[in-house]
Amino acid sequence: MSAPVRFGVLGTGYWARTCHGTALQEHPDVELVGFHGRDLAKARAAADEYGGSGFDDLDAFLDAVDAVTIALPPDVQAPLAAAAARRGRHLLLEKPLSFDLAAADDVVAATRETGVASITYLTYLFQPDITDWLARMRELADEHGPWEGGVFRWAGSIDTPGNPYGDSPWRRASLGSWDTGPHALSIVHELFGPVSRVAAGRGVRDAVTVSLEHANGAGTQLSLTLTAPPGTGGSSATVWGPGGRHELPRFHGTPQEGLRRAVDRLRAAAETGVADPLDVTAARAVVAVLAAVEEHLARPDHATAVRAQP
Ligand SMILES: NC(=O)c1ccc[n+]([C@@H]2O[C@H](COP(=O)([O-])OP(=O)(O)OC[C@H]3O[C@@H](n4cnc5c(N)ncnc54)[C@H](OP(=O)(O)O)[C@@H]3O)[C@@H](O)[C@H]2O)c1
């Protein structure tokens, strides 16, 4: 197969334009065909700013592209991704793939039916500061033994005036784990491997704390929210094991640079037929953990009450 050249963006929101639009516009090897949205005026406005045409007809949009990049709410992304894959279009997916494991499984099935390539844009994993650090952590684990534990805090502050996600309905309606969890889990999965069991508790507003048991015996913890009080957001991670205790570094690149790398990896996977390690199955693995967290929180007996003094 040849590498896809004609790319189109599904979505016309903030991230679709500022990250996907900018990255595709600047990519030297691809053509930005345009944007698809349910509101044609918004799709045309995005195309006027970044390139290509505006579409509200999905069939016409899919006819015009070799690959789609998707920047839509999770419940909208998954069925459109499955439809695009069944039309033979390669997929660049956002996080989280879906809110629902069955919907994520259907996207996996669609890619298998048609053999299209896919890549999941887990931002941190496309930044050299982070991938170099992960490579060093892997070397240390090879030398000294596997990582044993980690604490991951991911906190957004969407109530800060001017935050571009402050009016996002799906972020307001869901637990903070759905937006920030994929970032934390992207690092967790790289260093600790698959998660076998979870337990979770609620904090204020959308906050969730999660304990993860990994298939290899390690245990990690996540603290996730999108509504940290202004000035208190940010991400941090500490991991430890026989190779020492280490802090996740900051990255200095831009999300647009990262997305261009994701486009390159999608094109390589399509051309070679070799699945990328961050294909749709990586997106599905993240949804599986986050869905298990929701399931745990929904259990009436999910927490053991601490007895108050009589
Ligand atoms: N990797 C990262 O660091 C990062 C950062 C930011 C965002 N993201 C991801 O990017 C994606 C987009 O995020 P966002 O905040 O820009 O936007 P969003 O709020 O998730 O989505 C906005 C877009 O979705 C469309 N939309 C909403 N409901 C729809 C529906 N029922 N049917 C069809 N279209 C619908 C909106 O169209 P209308 O304008 O017509 O409502 C708009 O084009 C999300 O998956 C998010 O997690 C990732």
PDBQT file of the ligand as one rigid body, heavy atoms in Angstrom, charges set to zero:
ROOT
HETATM    1  N1  LIG A 401      -4.161  15.188  22.969  1.00  0.00    +0.000 N 
HETATM    2  C1  LIG A 401      -4.460  16.287  23.657  1.00  0.00    +0.000 C 
HETATM    3  O1  LIG A 401      -3.662  16.804  24.417  1.00  0.00    +0.000 OA
HETATM    4  C2  LIG A 401      -5.804  16.896  23.456  1.00  0.00    +0.000 A 
HETATM    5  C3  LIG A 401      -6.053  18.228  23.791  1.00  0.00    +0.000 A 
HETATM    6  C4  LIG A 401      -7.318  18.747  23.545  1.00  0.00    +0.000 A 
HETATM    7  C5  LIG A 401      -8.302  17.943  23.004  1.00  0.00    +0.000 A 
HETATM    8  N2  LIG A 401      -8.008  16.652  22.702  1.00  0.00    +0.000 N 
HETATM    9  C6  LIG A 401      -9.032  15.772  22.168  1.00  0.00    +0.000 C 
HETATM   10  O2  LIG A 401      -9.528  16.293  20.956  1.00  0.00    +0.000 OA
HETATM   11  C7  LIG A 401     -10.884  15.988  20.810  1.00  0.00    +0.000 C 
HETATM   12  C8  LIG A 401     -11.627  17.276  20.508  1.00  0.00    +0.000 C 
HETATM   13  O3  LIG A 401     -11.534  18.140  21.626  1.00  0.00    +0.000 OA
HETATM   14  P1  LIG A 401     -12.147  19.648  21.625  1.00  0.00    +0.000 P 
HETATM   15  O4  LIG A 401     -12.091  20.122  23.010  1.00  0.00    +0.000 OA
HETATM   16  O5  LIG A 401     -11.527  20.480  20.583  1.00  0.00    +0.000 OA
HETATM   17  O6  LIG A 401     -13.603  19.489  21.175  1.00  0.00    +0.000 OA
HETATM   18  P2  LIG A 401     -14.841  18.672  21.696  1.00  0.00    +0.000 P 
HETATM   19  O7  LIG A 401     -15.638  19.511  22.644  1.00  0.00    +0.000 OA
HETATM   20  O8  LIG A 401     -14.454  17.327  22.149  1.00  0.00    +0.000 OA
HETATM   21  O9  LIG A 401     -15.581  18.575  20.303  1.00  0.00    +0.000 OA
HETATM   22  C9  LIG A 401     -15.990  19.699  19.608  1.00  0.00    +0.000 C 
HETATM   23  C10 LIG A 401     -16.330  19.301  18.187  1.00  0.00    +0.000 C 
HETATM   24  O10 LIG A 401     -17.217  18.189  18.200  1.00  0.00    +0.000 OA
HETATM   25  C11 LIG A 401     -18.397  18.524  17.466  1.00  0.00    +0.000 C 
HETATM   26  N3  LIG A 401     -19.536  17.822  18.041  1.00  0.00    +0.000 N 
HETATM   27  C12 LIG A 401     -19.965  17.872  19.311  1.00  0.00    +0.000 A 
HETATM   28  N4  LIG A 401     -21.031  17.064  19.465  1.00  0.00    +0.000 NA
HETATM   29  C13 LIG A 401     -21.274  16.513  18.233  1.00  0.00    +0.000 A 
HETATM   30  C14 LIG A 401     -22.225  15.604  17.743  1.00  0.00    +0.000 A 
HETATM   31  N5  LIG A 401     -23.158  15.075  18.555  1.00  0.00    +0.000 N 
HETATM   32  N6  LIG A 401     -22.158  15.258  16.438  1.00  0.00    +0.000 NA
HETATM   33  C15 LIG A 401     -21.240  15.770  15.621  1.00  0.00    +0.000 A 
HETATM   34  N7  LIG A 401     -20.279  16.636  16.047  1.00  0.00    +0.000 NA
HETATM   35  C16 LIG A 401     -20.317  17.008  17.332  1.00  0.00    +0.000 A 
HETATM   36  C17 LIG A 401     -18.488  20.017  17.624  1.00  0.00    +0.000 C 
HETATM   37  O11 LIG A 401     -19.346  20.521  16.642  1.00  0.00    +0.000 OA
HETATM   38  P3  LIG A 401     -20.253  21.820  16.918  1.00  0.00    +0.000 P 
HETATM   39  O12 LIG A 401     -19.303  22.991  16.891  1.00  0.00    +0.000 OA
HETATM   40  O13 LIG A 401     -21.212  21.807  15.796  1.00  0.00    +0.000 OA
HETATM   41  O14 LIG A 401     -20.877  21.651  18.285  1.00  0.00    +0.000 OA
HETATM   42  C18 LIG A 401     -17.025  20.397  17.444  1.00  0.00    +0.000 C 
HETATM   43  O15 LIG A 401     -16.638  20.301  16.077  1.00  0.00    +0.000 OA
HETATM   44  C19 LIG A 401     -11.292  15.259  22.100  1.00  0.00    +0.000 C 
HETATM   45  O16 LIG A 401     -11.181  13.875  21.885  1.00  0.00    +0.000 OA
HETATM   46  C20 LIG A 401     -10.224  15.674  23.084  1.00  0.00    +0.000 C 
HETATM   47  O17 LIG A 401      -9.981  14.733  24.129  1.00  0.00    +0.000 OA
HETATM   48  C21 LIG A 401      -6.797  16.129  22.914  1.00  0.00    +0.000 A 
ENDROOT
TORSDOF 0
